[in-house]
């Protein structure tokens, strides 16, 4: 897929004759530039990467085919000047820009039009190289988890496990972290986004570990839940098996043409039938790529159909205050007649003795 051609071919449909791309993940997606400060100005016949002096050499190496322009601290003014020089009369810009930046562009001789998810919609479908990088990010994350798995036991603190996992991720090649690692045990595990504390794992605790890896700027995201032998085992095992069933049911529903809402409902129906609907309040999944949360949305609010090449999570959960929580999260790539599960860690309940 020629990403730039797809972008420029959409100009007429969007009513523009050029586009400003300022979201850094979108800049990287279209140009290969991996620095922290840049924007792209793209017309049907020319493409410019604007950055500052710090990245002059890097941009030249990473962004073949782009004219590299160095700004001197007045980027909005430079953007307007370059847009005029390219003959752009209606300039599309990403609606995520700050209001201050928008005002800087407004009324400077070029008409502007806000675009929502202009590049993000293109990013939903992963190509072969992207899937290879995501798979490597998964491999690094899973290897790191297996290396620290022996330390997930009674007496270990949530924070110590989180720090060990972070260290292993770095040693296994992850230059970035997609999000702060979640390690939540006992009562903390009923909070889907609990932060690691000094709380020590106790007998009978459910332990939720949510983490991800990185490779070439692409991320992975997965969750596994363990159970420490102790009290109230039957109820916790029951909840785990319900979540596992929901996870598998949703995965089996993924194929090209399925609605995102139907994939979400496949998981939600299992949990609802078992009487735990009030304890599953988040969506079933989300896209993962250059961002750890990107399109598509696999939830009750998802407004699209699954397409081959989409990569997203399947992560149903049940969270019961006072008892604990269970989440089982995998990553899949959609195909025409089903999907391929990219994550490979076992999902059968592991009881820590």
C-alpha positions in Angstrom: 0.0 0.0 0.0 1.4 3.4 -1.0 0.4 5.4 2.1 1.0 8.8 0.5 -1.0 8.0 -2.6 -3.9 7.0 -0.4 -3.6 10.3 1.4 -3.4 12.5 -1.8 -6.1 10.5 -3.6 -8.5 11.4 -0.7 -7.9 15.2 -1.2 -10.9 15.7 -3.5 -13.2 13.7 -1.3 -12.2 15.8 1.7 -12.4 19.1 -0.2 -8.7 20.0 0.3 -5.7 20.4 -1.9 -3.1 19.8 0.8 -2.8 18.5 4.3 -0.8 19.3 7.4 0.1 16.3 9.6 1.3 17.2 13.1 0.5 14.2 15.3 4.0 12.6 15.7 2.8 9.0 15.3 1.2 10.0 12.0 4.4 11.8 11.0 6.3 8.6 11.6 3.8 6.5 9.8 3.9 8.6 6.6 7.6 9.7 6.6 9.6 7.3 8.8 10.8 10.2 11.0 11.1 9.1 14.6 12.1 12.3 16.3 9.9 14.3 18.8 9.2 17.5 16.9 8.1 17.8 13.3 5.1 18.2 10.9 4.4 17.2 7.3 3.0 19.5 4.6 1.8 17.3 1.8 0.3 18.5 -1.6 -0.5 16.3 -4.6 3.0 17.0 -6.1 5.3 17.7 -3.2 5.9 16.7 0.4 7.8 18.7 3.0 9.0 17.7 6.5 9.4 20.7 8.8 11.5 20.2 12.0 14.0 22.1 14.1 17.8 22.1 14.0 18.2 19.2 16.5 16.7 16.8 14.0 18.2 18.1 10.7 20.5 15.2 10.2 18.1 12.5 11.5 15.3 13.7 9.3 17.5 13.5 6.2 18.4 9.9 7.0 14.9 8.7 8.0 12.6 10.6 5.6 13.7 9.8 2.0 11.7 11.7 -0.6 10.8 14.5 1.7 12.2 18.1 1.4 13.6 18.9 4.8 12.9 22.4 6.1 14.3 23.7 9.3 12.2 26.2 11.2 13.6 28.9 13.4 10.9 28.9 16.1 7.9 30.3 14.1 6.5 27.1 12.7 2.9 28.2 12.0 4.2 31.1 10.0 6.5 28.9 8.1 3.7 26.4 7.4 1.5 29.1 5.9 4.4 30.3 3.7 5.2 26.9 2.4 1.5 26.1 1.8 1.2 29.2 -0.3 4.3 28.3 -2.2 2.8 24.9 -3.0 -0.4 26.5 -4.3 -2.5 25.1 -1.5 -5.7 27.1 -1.1 -7.6 24.8 1.3 -5.3 23.2 3.8 -6.5 20.2 5.8 -5.2 19.9 9.4 -5.6 17.4 12.2 -8.4 18.3 14.6 -6.2 17.3 17.5 -4.0 20.4 17.3 -4.1 22.9 20.2 -6.5 25.8 20.0 -3.4 28.1 20.2 -1.9 26.4 17.1 -5.2 26.6 15.3 -5.4 30.4 15.9 -1.9 30.8 14.6 -2.9 29.2 11.3 -6.3 31.0 11.1 -6.6 34.1 8.9 -3.1 33.9 7.4 -4.0 33.8 3.7 -4.7 30.0 3.5 -8.1 28.6 4.2 -8.0 25.7 6.6 -10.3 22.7 7.3 -10.2 20.3 10.4 -9.9 16.6 9.6 -10.7 13.8 12.1 -8.8 10.5 11.9 -7.5 11.3 8.4 -4.3 9.3 8.9 -5.6 7.2 11.8 -8.2 5.5 9.5 -5.4 4.5 7.2 -3.4 3.1 10.1 -6.1 0.7 11.1 -5.0 -1.8 8.4 -1.5 -3.2 9.2 0.8 -4.3 6.4 3.2 -7.3 6.6 6.1 -5.2 8.0 3.9 -3.7 10.7 2.6 -7.2 11.8 6.2 -8.5 12.0 7.1 -5.6 14.3 4.0 -6.0 16.4 4.8 -9.8 16.7 8.3 -9.0 17.8 6.9 -6.6 20.4 4.7 -9.4 21.6 7.6 -11.8 21.7 9.8 -9.5 23.8 6.9 -8.9 26.2 6.2 -12.6 26.6 9.8 -13.5 27.1 10.1 -10.8 29.8 7.0 -12.1 31.6 8.3 -15.7 31.6 11.6 -14.5 33.1 9.9 -12.8 36.0 7.1 -15.4 36.4 8.9 -17.3 39.3 8.8 -14.1 41.4 5.0 -13.7 41.2 4.3 -15.4 44.6 3.2 -14.8 48.1 5.3 -12.1 49.8 6.3 -10.3 46.6 5.1 -6.7 46.3 3.2 -5.4 43.3 5.9 -2.7 42.8 8.8 -5.1 42.9 7.2 -7.3 40.2 6.5 -4.3 38.1 10.1 -3.1 38.3 11.5 -6.5 37.5 9.2 -6.7 34.4 10.2 -3.3 33.3 13.9 -4.2 33.6 13.5 -7.4 31.6 11.5 -5.5 28.9 14.5 -3.1 28.5 17.0 -6.0 28.5 15.0 -7.8 25.8 15.1 -4.8 23.4 12.1 -2.6 24.3 13.2 1.0 23.9 9.8 2.3 24.9 6.9 1.3 27.1 3.4 1.4 25.7 2.0 2.3 29.2 2.8 2.0 32.8 2.8 -1.7 33.8 -0.2 -2.8 35.9 0.4 -5.3 38.7 -2.7 -5.6 40.9 -3.3 -8.2 43.6 -6.1 -9.0 46.0 -8.6 -6.1 46.5 -6.5 -3.9 44.1 -7.2 -6.4 41.2 -10.8 -5.2 41.0 -9.6 -1.9 39.7 -9.0 -2.3 35.9 -6.2 0.4 35.8 -4.7 0.0 39.3 -1.2 1.3 39.8 1.4 -1.0 41.5 1.7 -0.4 45.2 3.8 -1.8 48.0 1.0 -4.2 48.7 2.3 -7.7 49.1 0.7 -10.7 47.4 -1.2 -12.9 49.9 -2.8 -16.3 49.9 -6.0 -16.3 47.9 -5.2 -13.3 45.8 -6.0 -12.8 42.2 -3.0 -11.1 40.5 -3.6 -9.2 37.3 -0.5 -8.4 35.2 -1.1 -6.0 32.2 2.0 -5.1 30.2 3.3 -4.6 26.7 6.5 -4.5 24.7 7.9 -2.5 21.8 9.8 -3.1 18.5 10.6 -0.5 15.9 8.1 1.9 17.4 5.2 -0.6 17.4 3.6 -1.9 20.6 2.0 -4.9 22.1 -0.6 -5.2 24.9 -1.6 -8.3 26.9 -2.9 -9.3 30.3 -2.7 -12.5 32.3 -4.3 -13.2 35.7 -2.9 -15.7 38.2 -4.5 -17.0 41.4 -2.6 -17.7 44.6 -3.8 -20.7 46.5 -5.8 -19.7 49.6 -9.4 -18.7 50.5 -12.5 -18.4 48.3 -10.9 -20.3 45.5 -14.1 -21.7 44.1 -15.7 -18.3 43.4 -12.4 -16.9 41.9 -12.0 -19.9 39.7 -15.6 -19.6 38.5 -15.0 -15.9 37.5 -11.8 -16.8 35.7 -13.5 -19.5 33.7 -16.3 -17.1 32.7 -13.7 -14.5 31.5 -11.8 -17.2 29.6 -14.9 -18.3 27.9 -15.8 -14.7 27.0 -12.2 -14.2 25.6 -12.5 -17.3 23.4 -16.0 -16.5 22.2 -15.0 -13.0 21.1 -11.9 -14.3 19.3 -14.0 -16.8 17.5 -16.3 -14.1 16.3 -13.5 -12.1 14.6 -13.5 -12.1 10.8 -13.7 -9.7 8.0 -17.2 -8.1 7.9 -18.1 -8.7 11.5 -19.2 -5.5 13.2 -17.0 -4.3 16.1 -20.1 -4.1 18.2 -20.8 -7.8 17.5 -17.3 -8.8 18.6 -17.8 -6.9 21.8 -21.2 -8.5 22.3 -19.8 -12.0 21.9 -17.7 -11.4 25.0 -20.4 -9.4 26.9 -23.1 -12.0 26.3 -21.1 -14.7 28.1 -20.5 -12.4 31.1 -24.1 -11.2 31.2 -25.5 -14.7 31.1 -23.5 -15.6 34.1 -24.8 -12.6 36.1 -21.7 -10.5 36.0 -22.7 -7.8 33.5 -22.5 -5.0 36.0 -18.8 -6.0 36.7 -17.6 -5.6 33.1 -17.6 -1.9 32.3 -15.0 -1.3 29.6 -14.8 -2.3 25.9 -13.7 -5.7 24.8 -10.7 -4.4 22.8 -8.8 -1.7 20.9 -6.4 -1.3 18.0 -2.7 -1.5 18.7 0.2 -0.3 16.5 2.3 2.9 16.8 -0.1 3.8 19.6 -1.2 1.2 22.2 -4.7 2.6 22.0 -5.8 3.3 18.4 -8.5 2.5 16.0 -10.6 0.3 15.7 -12.7 0.4 18.9 -14.1 -3.0 19.8 -16.8 -1.9 22.1 -20.5 -1.0 22.3 -19.5 2.3 20.7 -17.5 0.8 17.8 -19.0 2.2 14.6 -17.2 0.1 12.0 -16.8 -3.4 10.6 -13.7 -5.6 11.0 -11.4 -5.6 8.0 -8.6 -8.0 7.2 -5.3 -6.7 8.5 -6.7 -5.0 11.6 -4.8 -5.7 14.8 -6.6 -5.3 18.1 -6.9 -6.7 21.6 -9.6 -9.0 23.0 -9.7 -8.3 26.8 -12.9 -9.1 28.6 -12.8 -8.8 32.4 -14.8 -9.2 35.6 -14.1 -6.9 38.6 -15.8 -7.6 41.9 -15.0 -5.1 44.6 -13.7 -6.8 47.8 -13.1 -10.0 46.0 -10.8 -9.2 43.1 -10.7 -9.0 39.3 -9.8 -11.1 36.3 -8.8 -9.9 32.8 -7.5 -12.1 30.0 -6.1 -10.1 27.1 -4.8 -11.3 23.7 -3.9 -9.6 20.5 -5.3 -10.8 17.2 -4.9 -10.0 13.5 -8.2 -10.2 11.5 -8.4 -12.3 8.3 -11.1 -12.9 5.8 -12.5 -16.1 7.5 -11.4 -15.7 11.1 -8.4 -14.3 12.9 -4.9 -15.3 14.0 -4.1 -15.0 17.7 -0.7 -13.2 17.9 -0.1 -13.7 21.7 1.1 -17.1 22.7 1.1 -17.3 26.5 -1.1 -20.0 28.1 -4.5 -18.9 29.2 -5.6 -21.8 31.4 -5.8 -20.7 35.1 -2.5 -21.0 36.8 -2.7 -21.5 40.6 0.4 -20.3 42.4 1.2 -22.5 45.4 
